[in-house]
Amino acid sequence: MKVIQTPIAAAVTLTLLSVACAAQAQTTEQKADKKADATQLEQVVVTGIRASRESSLNTKRNADSLVEVVTAEDVGKMPDKNVADAIQRVPGVNIASSAGGEGGFSENDRVSIRGTSPSLTQTLINGHAVSTGDWFVLNLFGTTVGRSASYSLLPSELVGKVTINKTARADLVEGGVAGAVDVQTRRPLEFKKNLTLEASVGAMHSTLADKTDPQLSALAAWKNSTNTFGVLLQVFDQKQHLRRDGNEVLGYFTIDKTKFAPGTTVNLNGTVQSIDVLDGVKAPSLIGASLFEQERHRQGGAIEAQIKPTNDLTLGISAFTSKVKASNMNTNFMASPKWLFDAGIAPLTAATSADGKTLVGASFPQTGAANSIIVDSGIRPGAEQKSNYINLDGKWVATDRLTFTGQIGRTKGTGASQEFASEVGNVGSAGNTPLALSYMMNGTSRGPSVGFTSSNGANFRDYTTMYWNWNYGAKVKVPDEESYGTLDAEWQVDAGPLESVKAGVRFTDHSRTNGNWISSGPNWANANIDKTLPAWSGDKYPSNFGSAFGAPINGMWRLSYADIAKWATISTQAKPDPNAVFNYDPAQRHEWTNDFDVNEKTDAGYVMGFFAGDRWKANAGVRVVRTKGHYSTLRAPNSQDPAAVIDNTSLFGPFVREYTDRNYTDVLPSANLSYRLNSDLVLRGALAKTMARADYTALSSTTSLNDQLNTGSSGNPNLNPVRAVNYDLSLEWYFAPRSLVSAGVFYQDFSSFVDYRVTQGRFFSDLHKQVETYNITQPVNVGAKNKGFELGYQQPLFGNFGINANYTYASGKLDGGGEMSGNSKNTYNLEGYFENDVLSARVAYSYRSKFYGSYDRGVKMHMDDVGTLVASINYKINDYLSLSLDGLNLNNPTLKYFGDNKDQPRAFYSNGRQYYVTLRARY
């Protein structure tokens, strides 16, 4: 076996060796001192899970606002692989494993609070902003993402402590209407010892992919004996092979009776009727068996230095970088009811849902010249996401009453995708008769049933019967950057109930650009495309594909990654370089219609007071923030545009750049009160006005089209920010050590929530070479209300056992009665643990009820109820080494999605189970 020593692997190895040597030396000293120590009184020290819970509860109990806290020890005792995993068991927190239309995966990626959209939750690191990116192409320019952070870039090893702020304060960065998550990293001067070394080496096994991958991390922290200078270095290198089996329904279209010849009939629900009866009924566009395979490789690290030149001055510099390489391949074997309907081919028999609004089943004849089968194969070797920042901070205790703190820094996130897709069908130049298609939806109980029959012996599993339909490729890169600076001052007043006054200012300059969309178009069929199908290498769908949701597709062929990559080199409209894949001409192939630029500059200032009495404490203040937004996109010129205004030209045509400027000011008052009813009972109340700016992509007026489904999305630069007034009331009973029973109610009144509407527009179709009608999804401002309550309970029990449970109810509605995006009515977590000096174990179950996520391909996308089971066992070998076994998704959940209702299933996904074994060393 050949071993390749990477820099991170070398760092982990050196750390493990250092810990081992130190452990041996320490063991020798302990043996020598054992006899002397025997006469000393035993001191009971609470450690592990119980200590972390005690620390978290003390922070929560002593806070003057409503917060939840997760510590590094909490993270280390659970199979938490990123920060979203770490906080998902906190009351009121919702997590999702996807940002938009990519569907769910095995690892959590987005965080939201109290049944709201992830874009309404602010994510900070050490109190400052962090930019991230997405690897999935539709998340780079779709209208439903942009503000929310991708937690896939934030490994759990970063965590020193995570504070979830559920109520606003004037000194918190605006942008979290529902709340804010502040990830506080470990800092070198905060370690107890002068030298701390940590390392972990492990392996992760994914059952569905049947692959095992390495997991490495290391940390070294040093400070001098006077605690005036310290340095910390942290690195991580984690791989994961994913396989996701899916049944997908790519949108629903509205049946148009004018597509059919006069007198056409259909046997509908057992009665022969005119085809006109189906006019306006929704039917599935494409029904697919999607096999998604991906290799994720997360690498990065953090470095920080702190110095105290005097007792009153502390300075720090920190930097972080994280990159996820996410190359992937997707094969989707699809039935195409829409293409048959568009060709005027009526079903022989059909069935509708109980309300008559959805065509849940149909059987078509074997006739016509439209594809009943489409096989879409795509590779994305350049998919990746990045996040990094550099931050300078300082604290100066000017006098015994006056303290200054400040930060200045820059953060950048990048999302990128590089794609080559091919589509083949069962109708081609030979003019063969397509297979007869039949389908039946099964609600969300299991995947759709699809069948193909032939009177002439044709077999859809025969690759030689397939014909070229089209090829497509694209490169896109979206950077997201912010420069920021803050300065805060706090003066200890001690004037009656007023203890201190705090004031500060903050400046930011944020930009997000989608200006690198290089496409293989504009025409779907072109002389530069080789229409000869590549030789089939014999690859097939896995034999157990779809077994989790009852939709197998045994023996179906598929093109391999290598087949498609070779095809891409000769099939793209590229520079004349036969050895280059995706080498598109950046001038001629620039698809300007997908470009947008967003720039926002903000100036914020606040003042607040901290108050305290005999049994109470409070804070109250106001934050004022001025936003200056500058947004630009490109569009095709119209007859009113003079020739001189043409800004850019490519093979896609000439384009005119449009600009929109939006300036607005928000005044955000807030107040928090904590009252101690007795020594164990704490009552809290809060009132605040909050705001969050609309997603960057929602603010662009770019229109993106899907020619296959006649759908698209467009932004709206005239959107107002999301604004709300929040009310909170809670009661906490600390009835025993490390124990808590809590209950709280909340109410959020949104004056300008962002929802989505579907309108129709006429656009030119590159696929059909004509102007057609498209369903376009566009964001709009609406009013909304969200109300609910939270219950929590945690307590150590007998025999080293303990329990943690919580429940959140949230009911969100638009003022017109529609659904709020992200709103799950019911969320609960149930966790049990056992811990002694050697062994600790945890089992946790998390449940989230159905919620409306966004529009996808012109149709609402709901995620159905889902619960996940995780477990962890940790064995303490000695004071320096421990071994853990973790399991994620142990119940092998099927992630289910549906459209307007459960008569319209959208997707079923299975990711299998994931197991981790890890050896940790600490000195």
Helices and strands as residue ranges (DSSP letters): H 7-37, H 48-62, E 67-71, H 72-76, H 83-87, E 93-96, E 110-113, G 118-120, E 121-125, E 128-129, H 138-141, G 151-153, G 156-158, E 159-165, E 179-185, G 188-190, E 195-206, E 211-223, E 229-249, E 252-254, G 257-259, E 265-268, E 271-274, G 275-278, E 282-284, E 287-310, E 313-335, H 337-342, E 349-352, E 359-363, E 373-380, E 384-397, E 402-425, E 436-440, E 449-453, G 463-465, E 467-495, E 498-514, E 518-519, G 547-549, H 561-571, G 592-594, E 596-612, E 616-635, G 643-645, E 648-650, E 653-676, E 681-692, G 697-699, E 703-706, E 711-714, E 722-733, E 740-765, E 770-796, G 798-800, E 801-814, E 826-835, E 839-848, E 851-856, E 859-863, E 866-876, E 881-888, E 894-898, E 905-910, E 914-922
